[in-house]
Amino acid sequence: MTRPSSTEPAPTSAPAPPGCPAHSGAVPLGGPGFQTEPQAVYRTMRRDHGPVVPVELPGGFPAWLVIGYREIHQVTSDGELFPRDVGLWNQWPHIPDDWPLLPMVGRPLPSIYFSAGEEHRRHARMVGPALEGADPFQIRTHCEQLADRLIDDVCSRGTADLVADFCEPLPVLVLARLVGFPDDEGADIAQVLKDLADGGPDAQSAHLRFGEHMARLVAAKRAVPGDDVTSRMLAFPEAFTDEEYMLDLMAITAAGHLTTADWVSNSLRLMLTEDTFADSMARGRRSIGEAMNEVLWEDTPTQILAGRWAVRDTQLGGQRIKAGDMLLLGLGAANTDPLIRQGMSGAGAPAQGGNGAHLAFSHGEYRCPFPAQEIAEIIARTGIEVLLDRLPDLQLAVPVDDLVRRPSAFLRGTTSLPVRFTPVRTTGDFS
């Protein structure tokens, strides 16, 4: 399993899909608006189409983007009508093998991410307890050690790019430990996932290397089990093939990597660029946890998630959905749906009140498993705490307007976060 590309894919020269009257005014799912002002794009979508929007994917393929909070709840709560069964897609006859979004949309595979129904539940029964078995105290200890190591590499310089030097490597290094990799493989796993997320020419070879890493890990843990996610999966009483173990491990690691990295970087961006928030934190009126929660509501890393597919013709949000149509979950748009905000006490209430009703982790049977959410929260919170403790006078090194968002409709992150600070000694200097 791979995550969505961090760069907007170029159109592909696939055979044109059959025309669909509902999609004659479809919104192209790409362009600078999603990078600069996605909420303005979503407001225009609501005005023109309502809570369910006809969109066009790269290559001219039609889909529906669900941007209404209640409509996403409806779709994700009805796994019978809207399963995550990619095999139902009515566009498969037109999809070329090199379609740029294929790694994200996927094909039917025996993994927790690309299976549906009972097959998905079978994988969830194994993966959930394996993740839940990770000790939160141990996760925090791993995160503190690895965060210190990353900060040691830059702390004497007085400058850093927080995205490249800290936010991106930290989650994958922690996850590599949790699934059972030795530390000397963590750096290569981090590079593999960066190549996958970039979606460039190295993505295919990175996917192969990723699978090779996981195959070796499964073989090693079968021979010598340990206190790690892989060993707990192998000990699960139901029978799985080596390919299934490998694919599930790839899903766990990849799904937790860039989303957690963007959660960290988006939270740090908020703290560094929003004067009101920074001042409130300095005076003790707001916390790191509130910054993180505000990001999940207002700037969630996963803006659009693929997907669900309609089992039969139906109606949703005033639109006629055909059997086999793809529905994309507009999580970022739904979190700012005016209809749901009106039911809350004040425009800023969701973020500042610790409200956890956001859709950042999706919803329903196929949502991010709760143990995985907890792991991501520990990594993000601990990483930020260690960073601010070690480098308390962090300041943005460029004008706010120079910060560049990832050019993707699907993911919301910052490509670089240059900072300056007073140079300090490494942790080793204090021993």
N, C-alpha and C positions, 0 to 999 in steps of 0.2 A: 504494500500500500504506500502511496506517496501523497503528499499534501499538495494543495493547489500551487501552481507556479507563482513565484513572486514577481514575475514580469508578465505583462499582458500579452498573450500569444498572438502571433500574426495570423491573419486569415489563411485558410488552407484551400487549395483548389479541388474541393470535393465536388462530386455531382450534386446539383442543386436538389434540395429536398422538395417534396411536393408542396404546392402552395396551400396556404391556410388563410381563409378570409379573416379570422380573428387576429392573425399576425401581420396583416397588411400595414398596420401602423406600429409595428413592434419597435421597442427601444433597443438600440445596440448595447450589448452588455460590455462596455468598454469605453475608453476615452478619458480625457483629462478631468472631466467632472467628478468621476469616482475617486480620483487621486486627490483633488483639491477640496471639493465641497460635496461629499457624497450625500449629506442630508438635504442639500438643495436639489440634488437629482431626485431623491426620494420624494420630496414635496411636490415636484413637478409630476412625477409618476402618479402620486395619489390624486392630484388634481385632474389628470387626463384619463386615468384608467381605474382608479379605486384601489382596493386592497390586493388585487391580483392583476399583475401586469404582463402583457405579452412582450417577450423579449427575444432578441436574436443573438445567439451565441456565435463566436468566431466561426467562419465558414458558412454562415447563413442558416444555421439550424435553429428551429423554433423551440421555445420553452416558455414556461410561466414562472415569474418571480413573485412569490408570495410575500408582501410587505406589511400586511395587517397582522397585529399581535394576535387577535382572536382567530384569524384564519390559519396562522401557523399552529396555534394550539389545536385547531380542528384537524389539520393535516397530520400533525405528529401524534395525535391521540388515536387516530384511526389507521392502525397498521394493516387492516384487512382491505380497505379501499385505497390507501396510499402507502404501500409497502416500499421499503428501500430495496427494490428488486430491479436492478439495472437491466436484467434480461427482458423486461417488459417494454423497453423503449421502442417506440415506433419509428425511430430514425436510424436504427442499426443498418438497414440496407444502403444508407448513404454515407456512413461514417468511414473515412479512410483510416488505414492502420497508423498513419503518422499524425492524426488529429491532435493538436497541442493540448486539449483538455482531457484527452483519454486517460492519463494517469489519475486525474482527479475524479472523473466520472466512474472510471473502472469498467471492468467486465466481471461477469459472475465468477467468483473465486471462493475457495473454501477458507474464508477468514472472517473474523468478527466484523470487519468493516464492509466487506463486499458480499455479504450473504443476507438472507431475509428469512422471516418466519421461524420455524422450528430449528432450521440450520443455524440461524443467528443466535437463537436462545441457547443452543448447545455450546457454541463458542463462548457466549457470555457466562455460562455456568462455570467454565474453566477460568476465563480471564479475570472475572470479577474477584473471586477469592484470592487469586494469585497476586493481584494488586493490593487487595485489602490486607494481605499478610505483611506488607512492608511497614516497618515500625516508624511512626511519625518522628520520634526522637532521632532515630538513625538517619532518616531522610534529612532532617535539619542539620545533623552533624556533617553528613556528606556535603550538604550545600555550603555550610560555613567553611569547611576545609577547601573546597574547590573555588568558592568565591574569593577567599584569601589568596589562593594561588594565582588567580587571574588578576587580582588587584596588584599583587606583588610584581607582576610583569610590567606594570605601567606606572606605579605610584611614585617612582623617583623622577619621572619625566615631567610631571606637572601638566600634561595634556593627554587626552585619550579620545577615542571614538567609542562611546559606550556601547553602541550596537555591535560593532565588530569585535571589540576587546572584552566585552562582558555579557551583554544581554543575549547574544546568539549562542556563544559556546557554553554558558553555564547550564541551561536546562539539559542539553544533550549529554554533557559530561556526568551530570547527576543521574540521568536516566540510564546511561550506559552502566554505571555502577549498580543500579537497582536491578537491571535485568541480568547482570552477572558477568559483564565484561571486565577484564583487568584494566587498570588505568592506562596502560600503554597502548590499548586499542581505542580508548575514548577519543583521542584527537582525530583518528582516521574516521571514526563514526561521525564525528562532528563535521568533517570535511565532506563526507558522503552526503549527509543530509543538507548541507549548504548547496552542494551541486544539484541535488534533487529539487530543492526549493527554488533555485535560480531558474530552472527550466531551460537552461542553455544547452549547448552541444554536448556537454559532459553528463547530462541527466540520465541518458540511457545506460552508459557505462557505470554511473554511480548506483543506479538501481540494481545492476548485476552485482556490484561489489557489496552493496547492502545485503542482498540475499546470501552471498558467500559468507559474510560475517555471521549472519544468523544461523546458517547451516553448521558452521564450525562451533558456534556456541551451543546449539542443541546437542551435538555429538559430545562436546566436552562435559556438559552438565549431566548427560545421561551416564557418562563414565564416572564422574565425580560430582555428585550433587552438592549444593551449597545453600546458604540462606539468601535466596534471590528469587525473582519472579519466574525465571525460566525453570528452575528446579521445582518450584511449586506447581507450575503448569504440567511438567512431566510426571509429577506424582498424582495428578488428578485421576480418579478411577475410570473415567470414560476414555475410550480409545480414540486417539487422534493420530494422523500420519505425520511424518517429519515435515512435509510440506505445510500442513496446517499449523504446526507449532511455529515454523519459520515465518509464515505469513502473518500470524497473530502477533509475533514479536516485532515484526516490521511495522505493523499497524500501531502497536502501543508506543513504540519509540518515535515514529514519524509524527503521529498525531499529537504527541505531547511536546514536540520540539519547537516549531516556529510559532505556534499559538502562545506558548508560555513565554518565549523570547519576546514576542510583540506585547504581551501583557506587561512584562517588566519594562520594556522601552517606552511604551505608551504611558505608563504610570510615571516614569522618570521624566518624560517630556512634560507631562502635566505639572509636576513639581517644579521643573526648571523654567517653564515658560509662562505659567499663569501666576501673575503677581499676587492676586487675591488668595489663591490657594496656598502659595509658598508662605505668605505672611501669616495666614491662619495656622499653618503647620508650625511655624516658628514660635507662635504664641501658645501652642499647645491645644488649640481649639479643634484641630483636625489631625488625622493620623495617616500613616502609610496605608492602613487597611481601607480608609475612606477613599484615598486616591485610587487604590486598586479597584474598589467597587464602582467608583465613578467611571473609570475606564470601561468596565464591563457594560455599563449602561450607555455611555455616550460615544465610546471610541473602541468598541469591542474588536479584538483581533480578527475573528472570523465574521466578516460582513455578510457573506453569502455562502451557503452550504448546499452542495449537491448530494443527493437530491432524493426525491420520492417520485414514483411513477404510478399513474392512475390505472387501476385494474379494469375499470369500465367507464363509459361515458357518465359524466356527472356535472354538477354545478358547484362553483366555489366563488364566493365574493362577486357574484354577478356575471361570471364568465362561464362559458361552456367548455368544459375540459373533456377531451377525447381520450378513449382508452389508449394507454401507452404513452401519453404525453408526459414530459418531464416537468416536475415542479421543483424549483429552486427555493430554498428557505432564506429569505432576506432577514437574517437575524438582526443586523445593525439597523435596518429600517424599522423593524417591528418594535425594537426597544424604544424608539422615539415616536411611535404611533400616537398622534394627538388624542385619539379616542381612549387609549389606555392611560395616558398621562392625565387626562381630565378626571379620572377616577382616583388620582393620588393627591395628596395634600401639598400642592405647590409644584411648580415646574422643576425645582431642584431636589424634590423630596427623594426620588429613587436613589440618587447617589449619596446624599448626605445622611440619609436615615438608615443606611445599612440594608436597604431593601434588596432581597435576593431573588425577586421575581423576574429578573432579566432573562433573556434567552441566549446569553453568550455561550452556554454549553448545550444548546438546542433543548429539546423537550421530548418526552415520550419514550417509547421502548428503545429507540436508537440513539438517545442522547448520550453524551459523554458519561461513562460510568462514574458513580459518585467517588469511588476510591481514586480514580484518575484525576477528578476535579480537586480532591484534597491534596494529592501529590503536587499538582500544578500550583495550588495556592501556597503550599509550604515553600516550594522552590522560589516562587516569585517574591513572597514576603521576606523570606530569609535573605535572598540575594540583595534586595533593596536595603534591608536593615544593615547588612554587613558593609555594603558600599557606602552608605551615608555615615556609618560609624567610622570607617577608615578614611574617608575623604569628605569631611563635613562641610567644606567650603566650595563644593562643586558649583561651577557657573557655566552657562552656555557660552561657547567660544565663537559663535556666529550669530548674526541676527536671526530672529525667529522665522522671518520670511524666507531665509535661505534653507531651512530644513525641508527635505524632500520626502514625500510619502511614497510608499511602494506603489508602482503603477499597475494596480490590479483592482478590479471590481470585487474580487472575492476576499482578499486579505487586506487588513488595515494595519500598517506598520510604518516605521520610519527607516529609511535606508541608511542614515548616518546620524549620530548625535554627538557632535564634537563638544568637548568640555575642557575647561582648565581648572586647576586647583593648586594649592600649595604642595610642592613635592614633599613626600614623607618617606620614611624608611620602610623596608619590607618587614614582614613578620619575623623573618629569620634574624634581622638585626637586633631583635629584642631578647634573643635567647642567650 
